């Protein structure tokens, strides 16, 4: 989760620094972290909350009345509104072209400067949709077209995974919230989508157990037997025949569905949706569908 100094936070929320400080001082609606230089630092959660508060005030609500509801209730409502109204912003085409060109030219320093710079100026969740996920797709296509070698593809993918892991590590450990186990089944090595799901779940207040790539279903079932999660999420990027999809669905249904609800997503699943639905496995078509499901866990 990124952190922003007050002037950047002001631009992201549409509120002046004076109003932000007043709401902080009078109503205790935010408690910014203090950096090493003592500057106030605000988080992505603070951005979502203050955008919501501004929208309510713009509609005629008094900030004093809103503050009486308490930060936790307001934060939950802000997240729900975010899910209901959020539309994935279009990727930054110019940035993707520049990043792709840097990869093709083996300009590692240029690639990392552009990538790091793009992530520094927008909330991380927006960066996921505008930069990281489109970049992963673009890199895969460049490799498929023979314009990038496998080493370059691995380098770019690992850069993307590092960014997501870094954002995940910014969250504080919590003993509250539903437990969600996230993994990729055996022989599935592409984990950017699974890591993205982990970030979304963690940002919505879940306790995430991220188990990574290439996990056999019996081992996943044994883990779930010990931890009893509220749900299990699987990511599949590549799926072969319908027979392979059916075999996976039946294995998951037999080993894990009796222990916990299971949801599955990823590009490899979309052509086999009915196979999984028949086994009482939830299929997520996109991250917004996952978002809605995660909020239902917390009711």
C-alpha positions in Angstrom: 0.0 0.0 0.0 1.5 3.3 -1.1 1.9 6.3 1.2 1.4 9.9 0.1 2.4 13.3 1.5 -0.4 15.7 2.1 -0.1 17.7 -1.2 -0.3 14.5 -3.2 -3.1 13.2 -1.0 -4.9 16.5 -1.6 -4.8 16.0 -5.4 -6.0 12.4 -5.1 -9.0 13.2 -2.9 -10.0 16.7 -4.3 -9.8 18.2 -0.8 -7.5 21.1 0.2 -4.7 20.4 2.7 -6.5 22.9 5.0 -9.7 20.7 4.9 -7.7 17.5 5.3 -5.9 18.8 8.4 -9.2 20.1 9.9 -11.0 16.8 9.4 -8.0 15.0 10.9 -7.8 17.4 13.9 -11.5 17.9 14.7 -13.0 14.5 13.9 -10.1 12.0 14.1 -11.1 10.5 10.7 -7.5 9.7 9.8 -4.3 9.2 11.7 -1.5 9.7 9.2 1.8 7.9 9.6 4.8 10.0 10.3 7.8 9.5 8.0 11.4 9.7 9.0 11.3 13.4 8.2 8.1 13.9 10.3 5.9 14.5 7.2 2.3 13.2 7.3 1.9 10.1 5.2 -1.5 8.9 4.0 -2.5 5.4 2.7 -4.6 4.1 -0.2 -7.3 3.3 2.4 -7.3 7.0 3.5 -7.7 8.0 -0.2 -10.8 5.8 -0.6 -12.3 7.1 2.7 -11.7 10.8 2.0 -13.0 10.5 -1.6 -16.2 9.0 -0.1 -16.4 11.7 2.5 -16.0 14.4 -0.1 -18.8 12.8 -2.2 -21.1 12.8 0.8 -20.4 16.4 1.8 -20.9 17.4 -1.9 -24.4 15.9 -1.7 -25.2 18.0 1.4 -24.1 15.8 4.4 -22.4 17.5 7.3 -18.9 16.2 8.0 -19.8 16.3 11.8 -22.7 14.0 11.2 -20.6 11.6 9.1 -17.9 11.5 11.7 -20.4 10.3 14.3 -20.6 7.0 12.4 -17.0 6.2 13.3 -14.1 5.6 11.0 -14.5 1.9 10.8 -18.1 2.1 9.6 -17.2 4.9 7.2 -14.3 3.0 5.8 -16.5 -0.1 5.2 -19.1 2.0 3.5 -16.4 3.8 1.4 -15.1 0.4 0.2 -18.5 -0.8 -0.7 -19.2 2.3 -2.7 -15.8 1.9 -4.4 -16.7 -1.6 -5.5 -20.2 -0.6 -6.7 -19.0 2.4 -8.7 -15.4 1.4 -9.7 -14.6 0.9 -13.3 -11.2 -0.2 -14.4 -9.4 2.8 -15.8 -7.9 2.3 -19.2 -4.3 1.4 -19.3 -1.8 4.1 -20.1 -1.0 3.2 -23.7 2.0 5.6 -23.9 3.5 4.1 -20.7 3.0 0.6 -22.0 4.7 1.4 -25.3 7.7 3.0 -23.5 8.1 0.1 -21.1 7.8 -2.5 -23.9 10.4 -0.5 -25.9 12.8 -0.5 -23.0 12.4 -4.3 -22.6 13.1 -4.9 -26.3 16.1 -2.7 -26.1 17.4 -4.4 -23.0 17.3 -1.1 -21.2 16.9 -2.4 -17.7 17.6 0.9 -16.0 15.1 2.8 -18.2 12.5 0.1 -17.7 12.7 0.3 -13.9 12.8 4.1 -13.8 9.6 4.3 -15.9 7.9 1.6 -14.0 8.8 2.9 -10.5 7.9 6.5 -11.6 4.5 5.4 -12.8 3.7 3.6 -9.5 4.8 6.6 -7.4 2.1 9.0 -8.5 -1.2 7.0 -8.3 -2.8 4.7 -5.7 -1.5 1.1 -6.0 -4.9 -0.4 -6.9 -5.2 2.0 -9.8 -1.7 1.2 -10.8 -2.6 -2.4 -10.9 -5.3 -1.8 -13.5 -3.5 1.0 -15.5 0.0 -0.4 -15.5 0.9 -3.7 -14.0 -1.8 -6.0 -15.3 -1.8 -4.5 -18.8 2.0 -4.7 -18.8 1.9 -8.4 -17.9 -0.4 -9.1 -20.7 1.7 -7.0 -23.1 4.9 -8.8 -22.1 3.2 -12.2 -22.7 2.1 -11.1 -26.2 5.6 -9.8 -27.0 7.1 -13.1 -26.0 4.5 -15.0 -28.1 5.4 -12.8 -31.1 9.1 -13.6 -30.7 10.0 -10.0 -29.8 11.1 -10.9 -26.3 13.2 -13.8 -25.1 12.1 -16.0 -22.2 14.7 -14.3 -20.0 13.3 -10.9 -20.7 9.7 -12.2 -20.0 10.8 -13.6 -16.7 12.6 -10.4 -15.7 9.5 -8.3 -16.5 7.2 -10.7 -14.7 9.3 -10.8 -11.6 9.4 -7.0 -11.6 5.6 -7.0 -11.6 5.4 -9.6 -8.8 7.9 -7.7 -6.7 5.7 -4.6 -6.9 2.6 -6.6 -5.8 4.5 -8.4 -3.0 5.9 -5.0 -1.8 2.3 -3.6 -1.6 1.1 -6.7 0.2 3.9 -6.3 2.8 2.7 -2.8 3.6 -0.4 -4.1 5.3 -0.3 -4.6 9.0 -0.9 -8.1 10.4 -4.4 -8.6 11.7 -6.2 -11.2 13.7 -9.6 -10.0 12.3 -11.4 -10.7 9.1 -12.2 -13.8 7.1 -9.4 -16.2 6.3 -8.8 -16.6 2.5 -6.4 -19.1 1.1 -5.1 -18.3 -2.4 -3.0 -20.6 -4.6 -2.3 -21.9 -8.1 -2.9 -25.6 -8.7 -0.2 -28.1 -9.8 1.6 -27.1 -13.0 0.3 -23.6 -12.9 3.4 -21.3 -12.6 1.9 -18.0 -13.6 1.0 -16.3 -10.3 0.5 -12.6 -11.1 -3.3 -13.0 -11.2 -3.2 -15.0 -7.9 -1.1 -12.3 -6.3 -3.5 -9.6 -7.6 -6.4 -11.5 -5.9 -4.3 -11.7 -2.7 -3.9 -7.9 -2.8 -7.6 -7.3 -3.4 -8.6 -9.6 -0.6 -6.1 -8.1 1.8 -7.1 -4.5 0.9 -10.7 -5.4 1.7 -9.8 -6.6 5.2 -9.3 -10.4 4.8 -6.6 -12.4 6.3 -4.8 -13.8 3.3 -2.8 -17.0 3.2 -1.0 -16.8 -0.1 0.5 -20.2 -1.0 1.8 -19.4 -4.5 2.3 -21.4 -7.7 2.2 -25.2 -8.5 0.4 -26.5 -5.4 -1.1 -30.0 -5.7 -4.7 -30.1 -4.7 -4.2 -32.8 -2.0 -1.6 -30.5 -0.3 -4.0 -27.6 -0.6 -6.7 -29.7 1.0 -4.5 -30.7 3.9 -3.7 -27.0 4.5 -7.4 -26.1 4.4 -8.1 -28.9 6.8 -5.8 -27.3 9.4 -6.8 -23.7 8.8 -10.5 -23.9 7.8 -10.6 -20.8 5.6 -13.8 -18.8 4.8 -13.0 -19.5 1.1 -10.3 -20.8 -1.2 -9.3 -19.0 -4.4 -7.5 -20.6 -7.3 -6.0 -19.0 -10.3 -5.5 -20.8 -13.6 -3.9 -18.9 -16.5 -3.4 -21.8 -18.9 -5.9 -24.7 -19.3 -5.7 -27.3 -22.0 -8.7 -29.5 -23.0 -12.1 -29.8 -21.5 -11.1 -33.1 -20.1 -8.3 -31.4 -18.1 -10.7 -28.8 -16.9 -13.1 -31.4 -15.8 -10.4 -33.4 -14.0 -9.4 -30.3 -12.1 -13.0 -29.4 -11.2 -13.7 -32.9 -9.9 -10.5 -33.0 -7.9 -11.2 -29.7 -6.3 -14.9 -30.6 -5.7 -13.9 -33.9 -4.0 -11.0 -32.6 -1.9 -11.7 -28.9 -1.0 -15.4 -28.0 -1.5 -16.4 -30.1 1.5 -14.0 -28.0 3.6 -14.6 -24.5 2.2 -16.3 -22.6 -0.6 -14.0 -22.4 -3.6 -13.7 -19.7 -6.3 -11.6 -19.9 -9.4 -10.6 -17.4 -12.0 -8.0 -16.6 -14.6 -7.8 -16.7 -18.4 -7.6 -20.4 -18.5 -11.0 -20.9 -16.9 -13.2 -18.7 -19.0 -13.8 -21.3 -21.8 -14.7 -23.9 -19.2 -17.0 -22.0 -16.9 -19.9 -24.6 -16.9 -17.5 -27.4 -16.0 -16.6 -25.7 -12.7 -20.1 -24.4 -12.0 -21.4 -28.0 -12.2 -19.1 -28.9 -9.3 -20.4 -26.0 -7.1 -17.2 -24.0 -7.7 -17.7 -20.2 -8.1 -16.2 -18.7 -11.3 -15.0 -15.1 -11.3 -15.0 -13.4 -14.7 -13.1 -10.4 -13.5 -11.7 -8.6 -10.4 -15.0 -6.7 -9.8 -16.8 -10.1 -9.4 -14.1 -11.1 -6.9 -14.5 -7.8 -5.1 -18.3 -8.4 -4.6 -17.7 -11.9 -3.4 -15.1 -10.7 -0.8 -17.5 -8.2 0.6 -20.1 -10.9 1.0 -17.7 -12.9 3.2 -17.6 -10.0 5.7 -21.4 -9.7 6.2 
